[in-house]
């Protein structure tokens, strides 16, 4: 009976564990690997103990049954022996034998029922154990597949992170190159402006020197004439009277005087023209200097704006990259936790959410990166256009500006091919354009005549117009 109690206790404990595992997948998922192995070993040990106890109980019951049968057989033999020589009543002996048989059956039948119950219970527990093992194997396979899928997603996220970091480093390098190029352009503009200012100072100095030399020579000449007249004792009114009488009596002298007056007028007119030309050149130089200063200011403002925008985008991208790297570290830590705890279902959902969030962040970063690249490309195009136009202006100062029609086959502005003999020139720079590119006019000269000029020259000549590069 003690073996029976132990078997009952083991069977109840094993049945409780199997019932707990068979209630649903949530209970199985809540058990970690170590607990699952412990449960398996415990189930196997309890099963072996219970089977041994049942076998021992079965053997004991068989021994008891054999002993009872032998006892009954001996009792029957004794009864038969007793009935034979003593002549007892046969009916009473039969009743006693029936009572003994009923008593034996009342003892043996519960034992047989209990043995059958234990056999049925063992078969049920064996089937449940097999089903539980199959379910555990299935879940292990599914866990393995989900781990492989999760590792693949983590590897893809790492690759995307490295690619994004490489793009950000490339953008930083490109930004540094652009800064260097802008610094070079700024230095070139400053050098050109300083050169023009030096030329202006030299022209002013030469003009001032010529004026002083002219005044000094005139004063010296007048002083010599006065000294000569004073030395010779000739008064100017007398000289003028004598000269007038000589001119009246000498036609050749009169003609010479007229020629001298005519030459004097011509020289005076040339002097006026030279003065006007110098003033125009001075005004033009001042306007060019002012235009270059304005262009330099606009370029500096535009450069500052682009640098601020790019720096803001770069800081934002760096912050997002740091956040992305932090997310990557969290993913690595979560992966280690998964490998330690082996909690597949909840961690799978968590990693899926983090993976979707990471992909969304990567898409957002890629979009911001594309916008930054577009802004940088526009900035590069503007810088290149500015450099090309400045180079054209710098080259045009050292060559003949007026282009011959036979030397040009396409428009210098829109690059359209030019056909025919009519190829209009810009009235200022002399380059050949199509009619559409020289449609702008500027008024110049004493009579304020209209001249067709190109867009760049129109910006240079018309101070009220917007800078050329601000419209590109």
Buried (B, 14 or more C-beta within 10 A) or exposed (E): EEBBEBBBBBBEBBBEBBEBBEEEEEEBBEBEEEEBEEBBEBBEEBBEBBBBBBEBBBEBBEEEBEEBEEEBEEBBEEBEEEBEEEEEEEEEBEEBBEEBEEEBEEEBEEBEEBBEEBEEBBEEBEEBBEEBEEBBEEBBEEBEEBBEEBEEBBEEBEEBBEEBEEBBEEBBEBBEEBEEBBEEBBEBBEEBBEEBBEEBEEBEEEBEEEEEEEEEEEEEEEEEEEEEBEEEEEEEEEEEEEEEEEBEEEEEEEEEBEEEEEEEEEEEEEEEEEEEEBEEEBEEBEEBBEBBBEBBEBBEEBBEEBBEBBEEBBEEBEEBBEEBEEBBEEBEEBBEEBEEEBBBBEBBEBBEEBBEEBBEBBEEBBEBBEEBBEBBEEBBEBBEEBBEBBEEBEEEEEEEEEBEBEEBEEBBBEEEEBEEEEBBBBBBBBBBBBEEBBBBBBEBEEEEEEBBBBBBBBBBBBEEBEBBBEEE
